Amino acid sequence: MADSEFAILARFEAKPEKTEEVAEFLRGAQEAAEAETGMTSWFAVRFDETRFGIFDTFPDEAGRQAHLEGEIATALLERADDLLVDDPDIDADVDVLAAKHA
């Protein structure tokens, strides 16, 4: 499991009038996620009408740290006041215990 032992889980709630804008932001972030060499997997998810999240995995702590300082995190934090009800809840100390890869 060495290719995805480290993870980040970010959860956030969109302002009701900004839900589709947040969804589009996440869809648009896929290209940046694919360009990140230190990331094993990246998932943008929608829990319900206004609640969203990002879950990503990394082979090591360096990849996880680089992602926290990277393009997606920076863009989300820069737009948080406009798009989100509150600051994102970012848990950057998640460890993957088991995983299945296709």
Z-matrix of the N, CA and C atoms (Angstrom, degrees):
N
C 1 1.444
C 2 1.512 1 112.43
N 3 1.285 2 118.39 1 13.65
C 4 1.455 3 122.65 2 -174.98
C 5 1.526 4 113.59 3 -62.32
N 6 1.341 5 118.49 4 -16.75
C 7 1.460 6 119.19 5 -177.83
C 8 1.523 7 113.82 6 -83.66
N 9 1.344 8 118.53 7 -4.42
C 10 1.465 9 118.82 8 -179.26
C 11 1.525 10 112.52 9 -155.47
N 12 1.293 11 117.08 10 42.11
C 13 1.462 12 120.92 11 -176.48
C 14 1.528 13 113.41 12 -76.55
N 15 1.305 14 117.89 13 -29.79
C 16 1.462 15 123.16 14 -176.27
C 17 1.523 16 109.84 15 -103.63
N 18 1.345 17 117.15 16 143.59
C 19 1.468 18 119.27 17 -176.01
C 20 1.527 19 111.75 18 -146.19
N 21 1.319 20 114.11 19 167.33
C 22 1.464 21 123.66 20 172.98
C 23 1.526 22 106.47 21 -133.09
N 24 1.321 23 115.75 22 137.11
C 25 1.456 24 121.67 23 173.26
C 26 1.524 25 107.63 24 -123.53
N 27 1.310 26 116.18 25 116.93
C 28 1.466 27 121.66 26 177.82
C 29 1.518 28 108.31 27 -114.75
N 30 1.319 29 116.00 28 132.35
C 31 1.465 30 121.64 29 177.34
C 32 1.522 31 107.91 30 -126.00
N 33 1.328 32 115.14 31 143.03
C 34 1.465 33 118.66 32 -179.50
C 35 1.518 34 109.56 33 -158.19
N 36 1.332 35 114.61 34 156.55
C 37 1.451 36 120.94 35 -179.49
C 38 1.523 37 109.77 36 -117.23
N 39 1.323 38 115.07 37 127.47
C 40 1.459 39 121.30 38 178.89
C 41 1.523 40 110.08 39 -77.94
N 42 1.314 41 115.65 40 148.28
C 43 1.451 42 119.33 41 168.83
C 44 1.527 43 106.45 42 -62.11
N 45 1.339 44 118.49 43 142.49
C 46 1.476 45 120.47 44 -174.66
C 47 1.526 46 113.97 45 -52.39
N 48 1.304 47 117.40 46 -36.19
C 49 1.463 48 120.39 47 -178.90
C 50 1.535 49 112.82 48 -83.01
N 51 1.339 50 117.28 49 -2.55
C 52 1.461 51 121.65 50 -176.67
C 53 1.529 52 112.96 51 -115.56
N 54 1.336 53 118.16 52 10.37
C 55 1.470 54 120.03 53 -173.85
C 56 1.528 55 112.70 54 -59.88
N 57 1.309 56 117.63 55 -44.96
C 58 1.464 57 119.05 56 -178.91
C 59 1.524 58 111.68 57 -70.94
N 60 1.319 59 116.79 58 -30.56
C 61 1.465 60 120.20 59 176.50
C 62 1.535 61 110.36 60 -66.58
N 63 1.331 62 116.76 61 -39.00
C 64 1.468 63 120.47 62 176.78
C 65 1.527 64 109.73 63 -66.35
N 66 1.329 65 117.15 64 -43.59
C 67 1.462 66 120.24 65 178.25
C 68 1.529 67 110.92 66 -59.61
N 69 1.302 68 117.13 67 -42.81
C 70 1.466 69 120.88 68 177.79
C 71 1.522 70 111.51 69 -65.60
N 72 1.333 71 117.08 70 -40.51
C 73 1.466 72 120.72 71 176.41
C 74 1.524 73 109.77 72 -55.77
N 75 1.322 74 116.64 73 -46.29
C 76 1.465 75 120.58 74 -178.36
C 77 1.520 76 111.56 75 -66.84
N 78 1.315 77 117.40 76 -42.28
C 79 1.471 78 119.32 77 176.87
C 80 1.525 79 110.29 78 -60.81
N 81 1.306 80 116.33 79 -40.96
C 82 1.462 81 121.06 80 -179.55
C 83 1.518 82 113.70 81 -70.35
N 84 1.321 83 117.06 82 -20.85
C 85 1.466 84 120.73 83 -179.72
C 86 1.522 85 112.43 84 -77.42
N 87 1.313 86 117.61 85 -11.93
C 88 1.463 87 120.21 86 -177.71
C 89 1.526 88 112.08 87 -58.72
N 90 1.307 89 117.69 88 -39.73
C 91 1.466 90 120.80 89 -179.72
C 92 1.531 91 110.69 90 -61.45
N 93 1.322 92 117.07 91 -42.85
C 94 1.463 93 120.33 92 177.92
C 95 1.530 94 110.49 93 -65.51
N 96 1.332 95 116.82 94 -38.33
C 97 1.463 96 120.64 95 178.51
C 98 1.524 97 110.70 96 -63.40
N 99 1.318 98 117.04 97 -42.71
C 100 1.457 99 120.74 98 179.51
C 101 1.527 100 112.32 99 -65.10
N 102 1.313 101 117.10 100 -27.03
C 103 1.467 102 121.31 101 -179.69
C 104 1.525 103 112.79 102 -80.82
N 105 1.320 104 117.85 103 -15.70
C 106 1.466 105 120.90 104 -179.29
C 107 1.519 106 110.49 105 -75.73
N 108 1.314 107 116.72 106 117.08
C 109 1.463 108 120.63 107 -176.46
C 110 1.523 109 112.79 108 -78.78
N 111 1.317 110 119.30 109 -22.40
C 112 1.457 111 121.81 110 -177.48
C 113 1.517 112 114.27 111 -90.61
N 114 1.323 113 117.75 112 11.33
C 115 1.465 114 121.79 113 -177.37
C 116 1.529 115 109.82 114 -114.04
N 117 1.332 116 116.14 115 136.59
C 118 1.462 117 120.98 116 178.83
C 119 1.518 118 111.58 117 -87.92
N 120 1.332 119 116.90 118 -46.46
C 121 1.469 120 120.40 119 -179.93
C 122 1.524 121 109.70 120 -146.42
N 123 1.330 122 114.92 121 155.72
C 124 1.465 123 121.59 122 -178.28
C 125 1.517 124 107.89 123 -146.03
N 126 1.330 125 116.01 124 128.97
C 127 1.454 126 121.74 125 179.09
C 128 1.523 127 108.79 126 -130.66
N 129 1.317 128 116.91 127 128.56
C 130 1.462 129 122.60 128 170.04
C 131 1.526 130 105.52 129 -105.68
N 132 1.331 131 116.88 130 128.01
C 133 1.461 132 120.32 131 -173.72
C 134 1.528 133 111.30 132 -130.45
N 135 1.319 134 113.71 133 157.64
C 136 1.466 135 121.09 134 175.14
C 137 1.523 136 106.76 135 -122.24
N 138 1.334 137 116.60 136 122.36
C 139 1.461 138 121.45 137 -178.56
C 140 1.528 139 112.28 138 -86.24
N 141 1.314 140 116.61 139 -36.96
C 142 1.457 141 122.53 140 175.84
C 143 1.523 142 107.15 141 -159.96
N 144 1.304 143 118.48 142 -161.82
C 145 1.466 144 121.25 143 -173.52
C 146 1.531 145 113.40 144 -56.55
N 147 1.332 146 117.97 145 -39.65
C 148 1.466 147 120.10 146 -174.42
C 149 1.531 148 114.72 147 -116.25
N 150 1.329 149 118.37 148 -13.04
C 151 1.469 150 120.99 149 -175.63
C 152 1.530 151 111.42 150 -100.87
N 153 1.343 152 114.25 151 130.04
C 154 1.460 153 122.60 152 -175.89
C 155 1.528 154 109.43 153 -129.60
N 156 1.318 155 114.94 154 170.90
C 157 1.450 156 119.15 155 176.52
C 158 1.514 157 111.83 156 -161.18
N 159 1.322 158 114.21 157 165.93
C 160 1.460 159 122.75 158 173.66
C 161 1.516 160 106.70 159 -132.69
N 162 1.325 161 116.15 160 132.86
C 163 1.462 162 121.91 161 174.98
C 164 1.520 163 106.62 162 -128.10
N 165 1.315 164 116.13 163 125.47
C 166 1.452 165 119.71 164 179.07
C 167 1.515 166 110.63 165 -138.15
N 168 1.339 167 115.27 166 154.88
C 169 1.457 168 120.64 167 -178.25
C 170 1.521 169 110.41 168 -125.77
N 171 1.338 170 113.72 169 157.64
C 172 1.461 171 121.42 170 -173.69
C 173 1.525 172 109.95 171 -143.42
N 174 1.319 173 117.37 172 151.74
C 175 1.456 174 119.79 173 179.10
C 176 1.529 175 113.42 174 -76.77
N 177 1.340 176 115.91 175 -18.66
C 178 1.460 177 118.85 176 -176.78
C 179 1.532 178 110.54 177 -156.78
N 180 1.308 179 114.94 178 171.13
C 181 1.473 180 120.78 179 -179.03
C 182 1.524 181 111.52 180 -64.94
N 183 1.321 182 117.47 181 -33.46
C 184 1.470 183 120.67 182 179.73
C 185 1.529 184 110.86 183 -62.04
N 186 1.332 185 117.62 184 -41.53
C 187 1.461 186 120.84 185 178.05
C 188 1.512 187 111.69 186 -65.28
N 189 1.331 188 115.30 187 -41.21
C 190 1.470 189 119.64 188 179.09
C 191 1.529 190 109.93 189 -62.96
N 192 1.313 191 116.89 190 -45.55
C 193 1.461 192 120.85 191 -178.89
C 194 1.525 193 111.49 192 -64.72
N 195 1.329 194 116.26 193 -41.24
C 196 1.470 195 120.09 194 178.64
C 197 1.524 196 110.71 195 -61.37
N 198 1.325 197 117.18 196 -38.64
C 199 1.460 198 120.11 197 179.57
C 200 1.531 199 111.40 198 -66.26
N 201 1.318 200 116.75 199 -38.93
C 202 1.473 201 120.35 200 178.64
C 203 1.521 202 111.85 201 -61.82
N 204 1.313 203 116.91 202 -25.40
C 205 1.464 204 122.18 203 179.64
C 206 1.527 205 111.55 204 -102.84
N 207 1.338 206 117.12 205 6.00
C 208 1.451 207 121.84 206 -173.27
C 209 1.510 208 115.18 207 -89.60
N 210 1.313 209 113.80 208 -170.83
C 211 1.461 210 123.18 209 -172.01
C 212 1.528 211 113.84 210 -62.14
N 213 1.322 212 118.27 211 -44.86
C 214 1.463 213 120.79 212 -175.62
C 215 1.524 214 111.11 213 -67.91
N 216 1.321 215 116.76 214 -49.42
C 217 1.467 216 120.57 215 -179.70
C 218 1.523 217 110.91 216 -61.71
N 219 1.318 218 116.49 217 -42.92
C 220 1.462 219 120.57 218 -179.97
C 221 1.526 220 110.94 219 -62.47
N 222 1.323 221 116.91 220 -45.51
C 223 1.471 222 120.47 221 -179.32
C 224 1.526 223 111.28 222 -64.71
N 225 1.329 224 116.87 223 -41.31
C 226 1.469 225 119.70 224 179.16
C 227 1.520 226 110.89 225 -63.36
N 228 1.315 227 117.04 226 -45.88
C 229 1.467 228 120.07 227 -179.60
C 230 1.527 229 111.77 228 -65.87
N 231 1.325 230 117.46 229 -35.75
C 232 1.467 231 121.04 230 178.44
C 233 1.527 232 111.61 231 -65.47
N 234 1.327 233 117.21 232 -31.04
C 235 1.472 234 121.05 233 -176.83
C 236 1.521 235 112.91 234 -100.94
N 237 1.320 236 117.83 235 1.49
C 238 1.458 237 121.91 236 -174.36
C 239 1.528 238 112.71 237 -56.73
N 240 1.314 239 117.96 238 -45.63
C 241 1.472 240 120.06 239 -178.44
C 242 1.526 241 112.29 240 -60.69
N 243 1.305 242 116.54 241 -35.95
C 244 1.461 243 121.35 242 -178.65
C 245 1.525 244 112.17 243 -79.00
N 246 1.336 245 117.48 244 -39.80
C 247 1.462 246 121.28 245 -170.83
C 248 1.520 247 115.54 246 -97.30
N 249 1.337 248 117.13 247 -29.49
C 250 1.463 249 120.05 248 -166.92
C 251 1.525 250 113.20 249 -112.40
N 252 1.323 251 114.92 250 152.89
C 253 1.458 252 122.03 251 177.42
C 254 1.530 253 110.03 252 -65.79
N 255 1.323 254 116.30 253 -39.86
C 256 1.459 255 122.95 254 -177.34
C 257 1.521 256 108.28 255 -146.47
N 258 1.321 257 117.24 256 174.26
C 259 1.460 258 120.31 257 176.21
C 260 1.532 259 109.65 258 -60.48
N 261 1.325 260 117.45 259 147.16
C 262 1.460 261 119.40 260 177.18
C 263 1.528 262 111.26 261 -61.15
N 264 1.317 263 116.27 262 145.52
C 265 1.461 264 122.19 263 173.37
C 266 1.520 265 106.32 264 -92.26
N 267 1.324 266 116.79 265 104.08
C 268 1.461 267 122.08 266 -175.28
C 269 1.517 268 109.13 267 -109.89
N 270 1.329 269 115.17 268 113.26
C 271 1.461 270 120.95 269 175.93
C 272 1.520 271 106.64 270 -100.35
N 273 1.328 272 115.61 271 102.88
C 274 1.460 273 121.80 272 -174.58
C 275 1.524 274 112.31 273 -99.08
N 276 1.307 275 116.74 274 17.42
C 277 1.460 276 120.22 275 -179.32
C 278 1.530 277 109.84 276 -129.43
N 279 1.331 278 115.91 277 48.07
C 280 1.455 279 122.42 278 -179.17
C 281 1.524 280 108.50 279 -97.96
N 282 1.319 281 116.99 280 133.67
C 283 1.457 282 121.83 281 176.70
C 284 1.523 283 108.98 282 -112.93
N 285 1.303 284 117.73 283 130.14
C 286 1.458 285 122.93 284 177.66
C 287 1.517 286 108.32 285 -80.53
N 288 1.325 287 116.27 286 123.89
C 289 1.461 288 121.12 287 -179.47
C 290 1.529 289 112.41 288 -90.99
N 291 1.315 290 117.23 289 -32.72
C 292 1.455 291 121.55 290 178.69
C 293 1.515 292 108.24 291 -155.80
N 294 1.325 293 116.50 292 149.31
C 295 1.464 294 120.73 293 -178.56
C 296 1.518 295 110.16 294 -154.10
N 297 1.313 296 115.04 295 153.16
C 298 1.463 297 121.50 296 172.11
C 299 1.510 298 107.73 297 -121.15
N 300 1.298 299 116.46 298 128.58
C 301 1.459 300 121.26 299 178.02
C 302 1.520 301 109.07 300 -113.11
N 303 1.317 302 115.53 301 143.01
C 304 1.471 303 119.98 302 179.53
C 305 1.508 304 110.39 303 -70.11
